[in-house]
Amino acid sequence: MDSKVLDEVMHLENDEQTAIATIISTRGSTPRKSGSQALFYRDGRTVGTIGGGCGEAEAKRLALMVMESGIPIVVEVNLTHDVAEADGMVCGGVMEIFIEPLKLSRN
């Protein structure tokens, strides 16, 4: 686990809902590589990064859905030329991201 994300997880409040997004594979040019993580809070805060831009925004949107459902998902975020150019990015790859809910209950 990313050290910044791990430190944040260790200090989560009891029953605080979050979701962790982890890049599990990349193809082509991507802002971050496999193993990069971001922790998303329900209130919109983010710790760590999986690259920013539209890719991270999509992961954040899906993380909120995962928090609600409690069901982890794997998504493919396409940053290829046409998609990236529309958002002003210079990347040109694809990231596969695992998003899992995290809700701690400490006694």
C-alpha positions as CSV (number, residue, x, y, z in Angstrom):
1,M,0.0,0.0,0.0
2,D,1.2,3.5,-0.8
3,S,2.8,4.9,2.4
4,K,0.7,8.2,2.3
5,V,-2.5,6.2,1.8
6,L,-1.5,3.7,4.5
7,D,-0.8,6.4,7.0
8,E,-4.2,7.9,6.3
9,V,-6.0,4.5,6.6
10,M,-4.3,4.0,10.0
11,H,-5.9,7.3,11.2
12,L,-9.4,6.8,9.9
13,E,-12.3,7.4,12.3
14,N,-14.4,4.4,13.3
15,D,-17.1,3.6,10.6
16,E,-15.8,6.4,8.2
17,Q,-16.5,5.3,4.7
18,T,-13.8,5.5,2.1
19,A,-12.7,3.7,-1.0
20,I,-9.2,2.9,-2.3
21,A,-8.4,3.0,-6.0
22,T,-5.3,1.1,-7.0
23,I,-3.9,1.0,-10.5
24,I,-3.4,-2.7,-11.3
25,S,-2.1,-2.4,-14.9
26,T,-1.3,0.2,-17.5
27,R,-0.7,0.2,-21.3
28,G,0.9,3.0,-23.1
29,S,1.6,6.4,-21.7
30,T,-0.2,7.0,-18.3
31,P,0.5,9.6,-15.6
32,R,1.1,6.9,-12.9
33,K,1.9,3.2,-13.0
34,S,0.8,0.0,-11.4
35,G,0.6,0.2,-7.6
36,S,-0.3,3.9,-7.4
37,Q,-3.2,4.5,-5.1
38,A,-5.7,7.1,-4.0
39,L,-8.0,7.1,-1.0
40,F,-11.3,8.8,-1.6
41,Y,-13.6,10.1,1.2
42,R,-17.3,10.5,0.9
43,D,-16.9,14.3,1.5
44,G,-14.7,14.7,-1.6
45,R,-11.3,14.7,0.0
46,T,-8.5,12.6,-1.7
47,V,-5.2,11.3,-0.3
48,G,-2.6,10.1,-2.8
49,T,-3.1,10.1,-6.6
50,I,-3.6,7.8,-9.5
51,G,-2.6,10.6,-11.9
52,G,-5.1,13.4,-11.7
53,G,-7.2,14.8,-14.5
54,C,-10.2,13.0,-16.0
55,G,-8.9,9.5,-15.1
56,E,-8.8,10.3,-11.4
57,A,-12.1,12.2,-11.6
58,E,-13.7,9.1,-13.1
59,A,-12.2,6.9,-10.4
60,K,-13.5,9.3,-7.7
61,R,-17.0,9.2,-9.2
62,L,-16.9,5.4,-9.2
63,A,-15.4,5.3,-5.7
64,L,-18.5,7.1,-4.4
65,M,-20.7,4.4,-6.0
66,V,-18.5,1.6,-4.5
67,M,-18.8,3.2,-1.0
68,E,-22.6,3.1,-1.5
69,S,-22.8,-0.4,-2.8
70,G,-20.0,-2.0,-0.8
71,I,-19.0,-4.0,-3.9
72,P,-15.5,-3.6,-5.3
73,I,-15.0,-3.1,-9.0
74,V,-12.3,-3.1,-11.7
75,V,-12.6,-0.4,-14.3
76,E,-10.6,0.5,-17.4
77,V,-9.9,4.2,-17.8
78,N,-9.0,5.1,-21.4
79,L,-6.5,8.0,-21.8
80,T,-5.9,7.3,-25.5
81,H,-5.3,10.1,-27.9
82,D,-8.9,11.1,-28.7
83,V,-10.1,10.9,-25.2
84,A,-7.0,12.6,-23.7
85,E,-6.9,15.4,-26.3
86,A,-10.5,16.3,-25.6
87,D,-9.5,17.0,-22.0
88,G,-6.2,18.7,-22.9
89,M,-4.0,15.8,-21.6
90,V,-0.8,14.5,-23.1
91,C,-1.2,10.9,-22.0
92,G,-2.2,8.2,-24.5
93,G,-2.6,5.0,-22.5
94,V,-5.1,2.9,-20.6
95,M,-5.2,2.2,-16.9
96,E,-7.0,-0.7,-15.2
97,I,-8.1,0.4,-11.7
98,F,-9.3,-1.7,-8.8
99,I,-11.7,0.3,-6.5
100,E,-12.5,-1.2,-3.2
101,P,-14.7,0.0,-0.3
102,L,-13.0,0.5,3.1
103,K,-15.1,0.8,6.2
104,L,-13.2,0.2,9.4
105,S,-14.9,-0.9,12.6
106,R,-12.5,-0.7,15.5
107,N,-13.4,-2.0,18.9
